[in-house]
Amino acid sequence: MSISSSATLEDVIRLSGEGWIIDWFVPREKAIDHIRDTIASVSCRAKERFGDRVQPPTEEVLVDEYRRNPARMRGFFQALGGTRTPDMLLMVWRIIQGMEIKEVRLDYQRALTFELRVVIESPGGEEDKPYVSDNIHDFALFRHIGILEIDNRPVFDGFYALRIRES
């Protein structure tokens, strides 16, 4: 399927099958503005953390990336619909761009504490500063992470769209 050069963020979200992010928002007419604000927050965090060394996920970049790899972007749009924590969405963006999960730490005590700490690194071994969240809903991002073993050793690998059956 060819994506027109004038495709918008809403177009690619809907083409990816993730229109629910827009349709379920209340009030619906403010959905795209809210999504744009969230993307702007993630882009701001990217600039703060990396300066000009990393391309931030702007609206234009997301549309262009969707043209190249719709499957990867579907996963990002699902994450965008499920969390609003800029650091965690930036982590997702970085994993989609090729970073690898090096370390995950979870501190959880029922009804007392939750802290998720994730370190990612480039295939060449360069680490980002840890991504940290105290929002328990951010843990849901891990349902998108590939889980496997290589030589009987545990590996979290990649960030993928969920396959949700439609009724």
N, C-alpha and C positions, 0 to 999 in steps of 0.2 A: 504494500500500500504506500502510495506516494503522499508525502506531507507537503502541503503548499508552503511557499516561501513566506506567506503572510500568516501562517499558523500562530495562534496565540497560546498563552499558558492554559487557558480554559480548554481550547481545542485539544491540546496534547493530553491533558488530564482526562478528558472524555474519551479520546481515542485509545488511551491506555486501559480503558475499562474501569477507571477509578472516579467516575463522575459523582459517586456517592459523597465524596469529599465536599463537593459543591452543593449537591441536592439536599444533604442532611443538615447543612449549616442553617442556623436560625439567627437572624433572618437571612434567607437564601440570597437575596440581592447584595448582601455584604460579604458573601463567601470569598469571592476573588480578591477583594481588598484585604481581607484577613489573611488569605494565603500569601499575597504579595508582602504584607507586613512581616509575616513569619519568615519568608525567604530573605527579606531585607535584614532581619535580625541575624539569620545564619550567615549571610554575606558579611555583615559587620563583624561578627565573631571571627570569621576567616581572616579578614583584614587585620584585626587586632592580634591574632595569633601568628599570622604568616606574612603580613605585609603584602608585597606584590609577588612573592614566591609561589603562591598557590592561587589558581583560578577559583574565585568564589562562585557559589551556585546562584547566579542572578537569574532573573526570569528569562532573559535571552539565551543564556547558557543552557538552561534546562530545556528550552524548546529545541535548540540546536542538538543537544545531546539525545533528546528523544528521537530526532530524525536519524541519528546514527545507531542508536541502540535502545529501541523501545522497551525491551525486556528489563534492562537495568533500571531504566527510569520508572517503570511501573513499580518496582520495589521502593524507589525513593518516594514516589507519590503515595504509596501505602503508608510509609513511615511518616510522611508529612501529615497525613490524615489521622495518625495515631498518637503523635507526640508534638509538643510545641516547645520543647527544650532546645534552644539554639545549639548548645554544645553537642548534644546527642545527635541532632540532625546533621551538624557539621561532621561528626564522626562517621555517620552513615555515608555522607557525600564522599568523604575521603576513602572509605572502604570501596565504594562503587568505582572510584577512580584508580584503584589498584593497591591501596594500603592493606596490610595484613594485621589481623588481631594477634598481638604478642602476649597480652596478659589481661585477665579479667579477675577482679576482686569484688566480692559481694559481702557486705556486712548487713545482716538482717536479724532483727530480733522482733518477734511478734508484737505489734502495737507500740513499739518503742523506737526502732531505728531502721533506716534503709539507706545504704550508700552503695552505689555502683561506680566502680573505677575501671576504666578500660584504657590500655595502652596499645596503640597501633604503630606499625612501622612499615617503611617502604621495603620492597623486595631486597634492596641494597643494605638494609639495616638501620636507616635513619629513623629515629623515633619522634613522634609528636609528643608534646606534653600530655599527661593523662587527661582523659575526658571523664568528668565526675558528675554524678547526678544524685540528688536526694529525693527524686520523684519516682516513686515505685512504678508508675505507669511506663517509665522508660525501659523497664525490664522487658516489656513486651516486644521490644525491637529484636530481642534474641530469637524470636520465632522465625525471623528472616535470615538468620545466620546458618550457613551450611555446617553440619556436624559430621565429622568423619574421623577415621583412624588411618594413620600412615605408619607402617611398621609397628603396629600395636600401640601407637602414641596418639594422644588426643589432639585434634586440630579443629579450630573454628575457622571456616574458610568462606569468604565472600558474603555478599548481601543480596538476597534474592526476593523476588515477588512471591507472595503466598499464592498458592493455587486454591482458589475458593470456588466450590461448585455453586452454580446458580440453579435455583429451583425452577 
